[in-house]
């Protein structure tokens, strides 16, 4: 796979950027005009895509093309099916359940699908306020999104988001002990705190594992069996 650093002359783009393991865009190079308002999947009542019980909307299309991406099947902006009123009604009904903490936007690249996600996020805020939180994954780094010349719709959506998991997936930085992310360069950011500080601020509840859980249980079980004998 051939990747390109389209912003080779730019500095301060965030951790581990540029990288040869993904495409690196110039400010404003990629926009919502690439989107066809398609979604690849909608999943209900998960605990894997952020804090608490959540619903997750997977949008279609991503030009980062991170090497080793587990969702490469939806890089195509025309994959899946068109977002529609029936799906939106289901999302709002599911979010109304008292045990659901919020919604997560994934993909694909959510910040290139603002035609779907920005109106949806605003409707969620109008109905639920901040009683339901919004998480979002993106291949962009916070620093890239703050560059002069980036498209306004990305920033508009970002202002509706509570928690952002930022950065490309880099297979040489892969770490299975990380919370809610795949590689060490990626960060879980508190978006309102980051805007207030004018710099990325890590989510206060970040808690990565120090050891692989099955390994811990295996050692504890072996120790217990040894005591019993």
TIVOGU-760095 format. One record per residue (C-alpha): residue number from 0; residue in three letters; x, y, z. Coordinates in steps of 0.05 Angstrom, whole numbers, plus 5000, padded with zeros to 4 digits. Example, Ala and Ser with C-alpha at 12.3 -4.5 7.8 and 13.67 -1.06 7.14 Angstrom:
BEGIN
pos:code:xx:yy:zz
0:ALA:5246:4910:5156;
1:SER:5273:4979:5143;
***
This chain:
BEGIN
pos:code:xx:yy:zz
0:UNK:5000:5000:5000;
1:UNK:5027:5068:4980;
2:UNK:5014:5126:5028;
3:UNK:5026:5200:5019;
4:UNK:5046:5258:5064;
5:UNK:5007:5313:5031;
6:UNK:5027:5363:5085;
7:UNK:5102:5349:5083;
8:UNK:5119:5422:5095;
9:UNK:5076:5428:5158;
10:UNK:5101:5417:5229;
11:UNK:5068:5407:5296;
12:UNK:5014:5361:5271;
13:UNK:5010:5319:5334;
14:UNK:5042:5255:5361;
15:UNK:5076:5209:5310;
16:UNK:5054:5251:5251;
17:UNK:5076:5248:5196;
18:UNK:5076:5173:5189;
19:UNK:5088:5126:5131;
20:UNK:5033:5080:5159;
21:UNK:4976:5125:5137;
22:UNK:4960:5183:5091;
23:UNK:4972:5252:5121;
24:UNK:4927:5308:5095;
25:UNK:4939:5382:5087;
26:UNK:4893:5429:5126;
27:UNK:4825:5429:5092;
28:UNK:4847:5379:5038;
29:UNK:4793:5329:5056;
30:UNK:4722:5354:5068;
31:UNK:4650:5330:5075;
32:UNK:4644:5336:4999;
33:UNK:4676:5267:4997;
34:UNK:4617:5237:5035;
35:UNK:4555:5205:5006;
36:UNK:4518:5206:5073;
37:UNK:4527:5131:5079;
38:UNK:4531:5090:5143;
39:UNK:4562:5021:5149;
40:UNK:4531:4998:5214;
41:UNK:4491:5017:5276;
42:UNK:4502:4978:5340;
43:UNK:4458:4981:5402;
44:UNK:4476:4976:5475;
45:UNK:4551:4964:5474;
46:UNK:4604:4974:5527;
47:UNK:4665:4973:5481;
48:UNK:4660:5040:5445;
49:UNK:4669:5086:5504;
50:UNK:4646:5094:5576;
51:UNK:4582:5060:5599;
52:UNK:4528:5028:5557;
53:UNK:4526:5062:5489;
54:UNK:4498:5062:5419;
55:UNK:4548:5067:5362;
56:UNK:4541:5095:5292;
57:UNK:4593:5074:5241;
58:UNK:4597:5121:5181;
59:UNK:4626:5102:5114;
60:UNK:4689:5128:5082;
61:UNK:4760:5141:5105;
62:UNK:4820:5166:5065;
63:UNK:4872:5157:5120;
64:UNK:4880:5084:5101;
65:UNK:4918:5066:5164;
66:UNK:4959:5003:5154;
67:UNK:4928:4947:5195;
68:UNK:4861:4983:5202;
69:UNK:4808:4934:5227;
70:UNK:4753:4972:5190;
71:UNK:4786:4975:5122;
72:UNK:4723:4946:5091;
73:UNK:4688:5013:5100;
74:UNK:4742:5059:5072;
75:UNK:4696:5066:5012;
76:UNK:4650:5127:5020;
77:UNK:4595:5089:4983;
78:UNK:4597:5027:5028;
79:UNK:4536:5008:5068;
80:UNK:4469:5045:5061;
81:UNK:4445:5116:5062;
82:UNK:4429:5148:5129;
83:UNK:4353:5156:5136;
84:UNK:4298:5180:5182;
85:UNK:4281:5110:5205;
86:UNK:4352:5099:5231;
87:UNK:4352:5167:5264;
88:UNK:4287:5152:5300;
89:UNK:4317:5086:5325;
90:UNK:4378:5122:5351;
91:UNK:4337:5174:5388;
92:UNK:4292:5119:5418;
93:UNK:4352:5080:5441;
94:UNK:4385:5141:5471;
95:UNK:4322:5155:5511;
96:UNK:4332:5090:5550;
97:UNK:4355:5109:5620;
98:UNK:4412:5058:5621;
99:UNK:4444:5087:5558;
100:UNK:4499:5136:5574;
101:UNK:4509:5163:5503;
102:UNK:4527:5154:5431;
103:UNK:4594:5141:5396;
104:UNK:4612:5163:5325;
105:UNK:4661:5117:5290;
106:UNK:4678:5097:5219;
107:UNK:4704:5107:5170;
108:UNK:4721:5179:5187;
109:UNK:4667:5215:5226;
110:UNK:4695:5285:5214;
111:UNK:4687:5275:5139;
112:UNK:4614:5255:5149;
113:UNK:4589:5319:5182;
114:UNK:4529:5321:5135;
115:UNK:4501:5263:5176;
116:UNK:4533:5273:5244;
117:UNK:4528:5348:5255;
118:UNK:4452:5351:5248;
119:UNK:4446:5287:5289;
120:UNK:4490:5314:5345;
121:UNK:4451:5379:5347;
122:UNK:4385:5341:5352;
123:UNK:4414:5299:5409;
124:UNK:4434:5363:5446;
125:UNK:4366:5394:5433;
126:UNK:4329:5334:5462;
127:UNK:4376:5309:5516;
128:UNK:4423:5368:5530;
129:UNK:4485:5339:5562;
130:UNK:4448:5283:5598;
131:UNK:4475:5238:5541;
132:UNK:4548:5244:5522;
133:UNK:4578:5241:5452;
134:UNK:4643:5204:5438;
135:UNK:4679:5206:5372;
136:UNK:4738:5170:5340;
137:UNK:4779:5206:5287;
138:UNK:4843:5194:5247;
139:UNK:4858:5269:5254;
140:UNK:4900:5293:5312;
141:UNK:4875:5351:5354;
142:UNK:4932:5393:5328;
143:UNK:4912:5380:5256;
144:UNK:4840:5399:5270;
145:UNK:4864:5465:5300;
146:UNK:4905:5484:5238;
147:UNK:4888:5547:5201;
148:UNK:4850:5528:5138;
149:UNK:4814:5467:5166;
150:UNK:4741:5463:5146;
151:UNK:4692:5496:5193;
152:UNK:4644:5437:5195;
153:UNK:4696:5395:5230;
154:UNK:4703:5447:5285;
155:UNK:4627:5454:5289;
156:UNK:4619:5380:5301;
157:UNK:4677:5380:5350;
158:UNK:4641:5431:5392;
159:UNK:4583:5382:5400;
160:UNK:4629:5325:5423;
161:UNK:4648:5309:5495;
162:UNK:4704:5259:5485;
163:UNK:4750:5252:5424;
164:UNK:4796:5193:5411;
165:UNK:4846:5224:5362;
166:UNK:4902:5201:5316;
167:UNK:4916:5149:5263;
168:UNK:4921:5076:5282;
169:UNK:4996:5060:5277;
170:UNK:5010:4986:5278;
171:UNK:5081:4996:5304;
172:UNK:5051:5031:5365;
173:UNK:4998:4977:5377;
174:UNK:4985:4961:5450;
175:UNK:4928:4915:5472;
176:UNK:4930:4943:5543;
177:UNK:4905:5012:5522;
178:UNK:4836:5035:5542;
179:UNK:4788:5047:5483;
180:UNK:4844:5055:5431;
181:UNK:4892:5012:5390;
182:UNK:4959:5048:5388;
183:UNK:5000:5088:5437;
184:UNK:4999:5152:5396;
185:UNK:4924:5157:5402;
186:UNK:4894:5199:5459;
187:UNK:4827:5203:5494;
188:UNK:4814:5277:5499;
189:UNK:4764:5318:5540;
190:UNK:4740:5364:5485;
191:UNK:4709:5421:5526;
192:UNK:4771:5422:5571;
193:UNK:4816:5422:5509;
194:UNK:4780:5481:5478;
195:UNK:4782:5519:5544;
196:UNK:4857:5506:5552;
197:UNK:4874:5519:5479;
198:UNK:4912:5453:5479;
199:UNK:4894:5378:5482;
200:UNK:4873:5355:5551;
201:UNK:4870:5280:5568;
202:UNK:4805:5251:5594;
203:UNK:4808:5250:5670;
204:UNK:4782:5178:5674;
205:UNK:4838:5149:5631;
206:UNK:4858:5082:5659;
207:UNK:4902:5036:5617;
208:UNK:4916:4965:5640;
209:UNK:4986:4949:5664;
210:UNK:4980:4874:5649;
211:UNK:4938:4831:5603;
212:UNK:4878:4810:5644;
213:UNK:4878:4735:5623;
214:UNK:4951:4733:5643;
215:UNK:4934:4762:5712;
216:UNK:4878:4713:5723;
217:UNK:4921:4655:5700;
218:UNK:4976:4672:5749;
219:UNK:4926:4683:5806;
220:UNK:4892:4616:5791;
221:UNK:4959:4580:5789;
222:UNK:4979:4611:5855;
223:UNK:4912:4590:5886;
224:UNK:4920:4519:5861;
225:UNK:4990:4518:5891;
226:UNK:4963:4540:5959;
227:UNK:4909:4487:5957;
228:UNK:4960:4431:5947;
***
